[in-house]
Amino acid sequence: MTYGPDERALLADGGAAFYDEAVNAQGIETTDPRIADGGSHRDVFDLLVEVGLLALDEAEGRWLPVDPSTVQTRVVSPLSLQASQLLEESAQWSQTFSTMSQSWRRSPISQSGGPFTYVSGHAIDPYIQGIVAECEVEMLTAQPQAGRNAVTLAPAALRDVAALERGITMRTLYQHSARRSTFTLQYVDAVTKRGAQVRTLDEFFNRMIVVDRRIAIIPVSGGHHTAVGVTEPSVVAYLVDVFERAWERGRPFTNSDTATMRDIASEQRAMTIRMLIEGHSDPVSAKRLGVSPRTYAGYVADLKAEYDQQTRFQLGYAMGQAGVTGKEPVGDEED
């Protein structure tokens, strides 16, 4: 029998404690009312017996605990085999679709919509995976912090690591705020170990993936529910130029020395000042800095304390009097 998450949860939540009790008591009496039909522990008892962690000693009339190490292989091995089979089947499906996608992209019908391919909803990730799977030389990615979590980063890590292990080069841009994300740190560690380069930038930018400088994938204006693949050479070249300019201003993700971190803090402070001066709302400002509204409010509170002001109006006036614009070169000290 193959066991699933429901059985594992039952074993972890109640079965483990009942087993521990059986171990300490050197068994459970067959007459124990808790394991009778309708008893309070009948469900966990049945699971322990079925798994093989309790065995009946008819001579003593007790259910005796069994060494878990002798049972584990019988339960875990079928799951491991099933996982391997699913991974293999998944790889075969992916290869089949990749081959068919190549046929589609070479056909005249795929060009009927021009150099733009629109993909929506659940079709976006498979589309990106197919494009990345065909990458031969280079991949450029720009990833704003918003929306990057364990759910989105896990498949991205697997996809990008596989591409790097094929020998492609990869450069990725994040916002400075990504340095505080545990999930992003894990992702960056995985890809940089395989040769990727990652930098961070203070300013906001949109998500973008460029593969072999022949196709760029960007979000449609207004949200991330639709993506567009662009193959028009002049547009792709323009997007690559935008990326390269941003890349030159970025700071290596793996560089965490004191001077770099101080400069990053100064850049985020300067951008907060610019957001205030330009009059953006807190949600908009937080998005542009790649942080939560609460974190952005903390940045504003720090500025109020720094200038000894109580309100944003007073803060703006004080900064204006001091000639602060948020565009001062990083490293300049105020008088």
C-alpha positions as CSV (number, residue, x, y, z in Angstrom):
1,M,0.0,0.0,0.0
2,T,1.2,3.5,-0.8
3,Y,0.7,6.1,2.0
4,G,-0.1,9.7,1.4
5,P,-0.1,13.1,3.2
6,D,-3.3,12.3,5.2
7,E,-1.7,9.2,6.7
8,R,1.6,11.0,7.4
9,A,-0.3,13.8,9.1
10,L,-2.2,11.4,11.3
11,L,1.0,9.6,12.2
12,A,2.8,12.9,13.0
13,D,-0.1,14.5,14.9
14,G,-1.4,11.6,17.0
15,G,0.3,8.4,16.1
16,A,3.8,9.4,17.2
17,A,2.6,10.3,20.7
18,F,0.6,7.1,21.0
19,Y,3.6,5.1,19.8
20,D,5.8,6.9,22.3
21,E,3.4,5.9,25.0
22,A,3.6,2.3,23.9
23,V,7.4,2.4,23.9
24,N,7.5,3.8,27.5
25,A,4.8,1.3,28.7
26,Q,6.4,-1.6,26.8
27,G,3.2,-2.2,25.0
28,I,-0.5,-1.5,24.9
29,E,-3.0,-3.9,26.4
30,T,-5.4,-5.4,23.9
31,T,-8.2,-4.5,26.3
32,D,-7.3,-0.8,26.4
33,P,-10.6,1.0,25.8
34,R,-8.9,3.7,23.7
35,I,-8.2,1.2,20.9
36,A,-11.7,-0.5,21.0
37,D,-14.2,0.2,18.2
38,G,-15.1,3.8,18.5
39,G,-12.3,4.4,21.0
40,S,-10.5,7.8,21.2
41,H,-7.3,6.4,19.7
42,R,-8.7,3.8,17.3
43,D,-7.7,5.7,14.1
44,V,-4.0,6.2,15.1
45,F,-3.9,2.6,16.5
46,D,-5.2,1.2,13.2
47,L,-2.6,3.2,11.3
48,L,0.3,2.1,13.6
49,V,-0.8,-1.6,13.1
50,E,-1.2,-1.2,9.4
51,V,2.2,0.5,9.0
52,G,3.8,-2.2,11.2
53,L,4.8,-0.1,14.2
54,L,2.7,-2.2,16.5
55,A,2.6,-6.0,16.5
56,L,0.3,-8.2,18.5
57,D,1.9,-10.6,21.1
58,E,-1.0,-13.0,21.6
59,A,0.7,-14.8,24.5
60,E,0.9,-11.6,26.5
61,G,-2.2,-10.0,25.1
62,R,-0.4,-6.8,24.3
63,W,0.4,-4.8,21.2
64,L,4.2,-4.3,21.3
65,P,6.1,-1.5,19.6
66,V,8.4,-2.3,16.6
67,D,11.7,-0.6,15.7
68,P,10.7,2.1,13.2
69,S,14.0,1.6,11.2
70,T,12.7,-1.9,10.2
71,V,9.5,-0.4,9.0
72,Q,10.6,2.8,7.3
73,T,12.0,1.2,4.1
74,R,8.7,-0.6,3.4
75,V,6.8,2.6,3.6
76,V,9.2,5.1,2.1
77,S,10.7,3.1,-0.8
78,P,7.4,2.9,-2.8
79,L,7.0,6.7,-2.4
80,S,10.6,7.3,-3.6
81,L,10.0,5.0,-6.6
82,Q,6.7,6.8,-7.4
83,A,8.5,10.2,-7.2
84,S,11.2,9.0,-9.6
85,Q,8.7,7.7,-12.0
86,L,6.7,11.0,-11.9
87,L,9.9,13.0,-12.5
88,E,10.9,10.8,-15.4
89,E,7.4,11.1,-16.9
90,S,7.4,14.8,-16.3
91,A,10.7,15.1,-18.1
92,Q,9.4,13.1,-21.1
93,W,6.3,15.3,-21.3
94,S,8.5,18.4,-21.2
95,Q,10.7,17.1,-24.0
96,T,7.7,16.2,-26.1
97,F,6.2,19.6,-25.7
98,S,9.6,21.3,-26.3
99,T,10.0,19.4,-29.6
100,M,6.4,20.4,-30.7
101,S,7.0,24.0,-29.7
102,Q,10.1,24.1,-31.9
103,S,8.0,22.9,-34.8
104,W,5.4,25.5,-34.1
105,R,7.9,28.4,-33.9
106,R,9.4,27.3,-37.3
107,S,6.1,27.2,-39.0
108,P,4.6,30.0,-41.0
109,I,1.4,29.9,-39.0
110,S,3.3,30.9,-35.8
111,Q,4.3,34.1,-37.6
112,S,0.8,35.1,-38.5
113,G,0.5,37.2,-35.3
114,G,3.7,39.1,-36.1
115,P,6.6,39.4,-33.7
116,F,4.4,39.4,-30.6
117,T,3.1,36.4,-28.8
118,Y,0.6,36.9,-26.0
119,V,0.3,34.3,-23.2
120,S,-2.0,34.5,-20.2
121,G,-2.6,32.9,-16.9
122,H,-1.4,29.4,-16.3
123,A,0.1,29.3,-19.8
124,I,2.8,31.8,-18.9
125,D,5.1,29.5,-16.9
126,P,5.1,26.6,-19.4
127,Y,5.8,29.2,-22.2
128,I,8.8,30.6,-20.3
129,Q,10.1,27.1,-19.5
130,G,9.9,26.2,-23.2
131,I,11.8,29.3,-24.2
132,V,14.5,28.9,-21.5
133,A,14.9,25.2,-22.4
134,E,15.9,26.3,-25.9
135,C,18.4,28.8,-24.6
136,E,21.9,28.2,-26.2
137,V,24.1,31.0,-25.1
138,E,22.8,33.7,-22.7
139,M,19.9,34.6,-20.5
140,L,19.3,38.1,-19.1
141,T,16.6,38.5,-16.4
142,A,15.2,41.5,-14.5
143,Q,13.2,40.5,-11.4
144,P,11.5,43.1,-9.2
145,Q,11.1,41.9,-5.7
146,A,7.3,42.1,-5.6
147,G,5.7,38.7,-6.0
148,R,8.9,36.6,-5.7
149,N,8.3,34.0,-3.0
150,A,8.9,30.3,-2.3
151,V,6.1,29.3,-4.7
152,T,7.5,31.3,-7.7
153,L,11.2,30.9,-6.9
154,A,11.2,27.1,-6.5
155,P,10.4,26.2,-10.1
156,A,12.5,29.2,-11.3
157,A,15.5,27.8,-9.5
158,L,15.0,24.4,-11.0
159,R,14.6,25.9,-14.5
160,D,17.6,28.2,-14.2
161,V,19.9,25.7,-12.6
162,A,19.2,23.3,-15.4
163,A,20.0,26.0,-18.0
164,L,23.2,26.9,-16.2
165,E,24.3,23.3,-16.1
166,R,23.9,23.2,-19.9
167,G,26.6,25.9,-20.0
168,I,24.7,29.1,-20.7
169,T,25.6,32.4,-19.1
170,M,23.1,34.2,-17.0
171,R,22.8,37.6,-15.5
172,T,20.0,38.7,-13.2
173,L,19.0,42.0,-11.7
174,Y,17.0,42.4,-8.5
175,Q,16.1,45.5,-6.4
176,H,18.2,46.1,-3.3
177,S,15.3,44.9,-1.1
178,A,15.7,41.4,-2.4
179,R,18.8,41.1,-0.2
180,R,16.5,40.7,2.8
181,S,14.4,37.9,1.3
182,T,15.4,34.4,2.6
183,F,13.9,32.7,-0.5
184,T,15.8,35.0,-2.8
185,L,19.0,34.4,-0.9
186,Q,18.6,30.7,-1.4
187,Y,17.8,31.1,-5.1
188,V,20.9,33.4,-5.6
189,D,23.1,30.9,-3.8
190,A,21.9,28.1,-6.0
191,V,22.5,29.9,-9.3
192,T,25.7,31.7,-8.4
193,K,27.3,28.5,-7.5
194,R,26.8,27.4,-11.1
195,G,28.2,30.6,-12.6
196,A,25.3,33.1,-12.7
197,Q,25.9,36.7,-11.9
198,V,23.4,38.6,-9.8
199,R,23.3,42.3,-9.0
200,T,20.8,44.7,-7.2
201,L,19.6,48.2,-8.1
202,D,17.8,50.8,-6.1
203,E,15.2,51.8,-8.7
204,F,12.1,49.9,-9.8
205,F,12.0,48.1,-13.1
206,N,9.6,45.7,-14.8
207,R,10.1,41.9,-15.0
208,M,11.9,40.8,-18.2
209,I,13.6,37.7,-19.6
210,V,15.8,37.9,-22.7
211,V,17.0,34.6,-24.2
212,D,19.9,34.6,-26.7
213,R,19.1,38.2,-27.6
214,R,16.5,36.8,-29.9
215,I,13.3,36.9,-27.8
216,A,12.3,39.0,-24.8
217,I,9.4,38.1,-22.5
218,I,7.8,41.1,-20.7
219,P,4.6,41.7,-18.8
220,V,1.7,43.4,-20.6
221,S,1.1,46.9,-19.2
222,G,-1.2,46.8,-16.2
223,G,-0.4,43.6,-14.5
224,H,1.4,40.2,-14.5
225,H,-1.5,38.1,-15.7
226,T,-0.5,38.3,-19.4
227,A,3.0,38.2,-20.8
228,V,4.2,39.0,-24.3
229,G,7.1,37.4,-26.2
230,V,8.8,39.8,-28.5
231,T,11.0,38.7,-31.4
232,E,11.3,41.9,-33.3
233,P,15.1,42.4,-33.4
234,S,15.1,46.2,-32.9
235,V,12.8,46.0,-29.9
236,V,14.8,43.1,-28.4
237,A,18.0,45.1,-28.9
238,Y,16.5,48.1,-27.2
239,L,15.5,46.1,-24.2
240,V,18.9,44.5,-24.0
241,D,20.4,48.0,-24.0
242,V,18.1,49.1,-21.2
243,F,19.2,46.0,-19.2
244,E,22.9,46.7,-19.8
245,R,22.6,50.3,-18.6
246,A,20.9,49.1,-15.5
247,W,23.4,46.3,-15.0
248,E,26.3,48.8,-15.0
249,R,24.7,50.7,-12.2
250,G,23.9,47.5,-10.1
251,R,25.9,46.2,-7.2
252,P,27.0,42.6,-6.9
253,F,24.5,40.6,-4.8
254,T,27.3,38.6,-3.2
255,N,29.1,41.7,-2.1
256,S,28.0,42.4,1.5
257,D,31.0,44.4,2.8
258,T,30.3,47.4,5.0
259,A,30.9,50.0,2.4
260,T,28.6,48.4,-0.1
261,M,25.8,47.9,2.4
262,R,26.1,51.5,3.5
263,D,25.9,52.7,-0.1
264,I,22.8,50.5,-0.7
265,A,21.1,52.0,2.4
266,S,22.0,55.5,1.2
267,E,20.5,54.7,-2.3
268,Q,17.2,53.4,-0.7
269,R,17.1,56.5,1.5
270,A,17.6,58.8,-1.5
271,M,14.8,57.0,-3.4
272,T,12.5,57.3,-0.5
273,I,13.2,61.1,-0.5
274,R,12.4,61.2,-4.2
275,M,9.2,59.4,-3.7
276,L,8.1,61.9,-1.0
277,I,9.1,64.9,-3.1
278,E,7.3,63.6,-6.2
279,G,4.2,63.0,-4.1
280,H,3.6,59.3,-4.7
281,S,1.2,57.4,-2.5
282,D,2.7,54.9,0.0
283,P,1.6,51.8,-2.0
284,V,3.2,53.2,-5.2
285,S,6.4,54.2,-3.4
286,A,6.6,50.9,-1.6
287,K,6.3,49.0,-5.0
288,R,9.0,51.2,-6.6
289,L,11.4,50.4,-3.7
290,G,10.4,46.7,-3.8
291,V,9.3,46.7,-0.1
292,S,6.1,46.3,1.8
293,P,4.0,49.5,2.7
294,R,4.9,48.9,6.3
295,T,8.6,48.9,5.6
296,Y,8.2,52.0,3.5
297,A,6.4,53.8,6.3
298,G,9.4,52.9,8.5
299,Y,11.7,54.6,6.0
300,V,9.6,57.7,6.2
301,A,9.5,57.6,10.0
302,D,13.3,57.4,10.0
303,L,13.5,60.5,7.9
304,K,11.1,62.3,10.2
305,A,13.3,61.4,13.1
306,E,16.5,62.4,11.2
307,Y,15.1,65.9,10.5
308,D,13.2,66.2,13.8
309,Q,9.8,66.7,12.2
310,Q,6.3,65.4,13.1
311,T,4.5,65.4,9.7
312,R,5.3,64.7,6.1
313,F,4.6,68.4,5.3
314,Q,7.1,69.5,7.8
315,L,9.6,66.9,6.6
316,G,9.2,68.1,3.0
317,Y,9.7,71.7,4.0
318,A,12.8,70.9,6.1
319,M,14.3,68.9,3.3
320,G,13.5,71.7,0.9
321,Q,15.2,74.2,3.2
322,A,18.2,72.0,3.3
323,G,18.3,71.6,-0.5
324,V,17.8,67.9,-0.3
325,T,16.5,66.4,-3.6
326,G,17.2,62.7,-3.3
327,K,19.5,63.0,-6.3
328,E,22.7,63.7,-4.4
329,P,25.6,61.3,-5.3
330,V,25.8,58.3,-2.9
331,G,28.4,59.0,-0.2
332,D,27.8,62.7,0.1
333,E,27.3,63.8,3.6
334,E,24.8,66.5,4.6
335,D,25.9,69.5,6.6
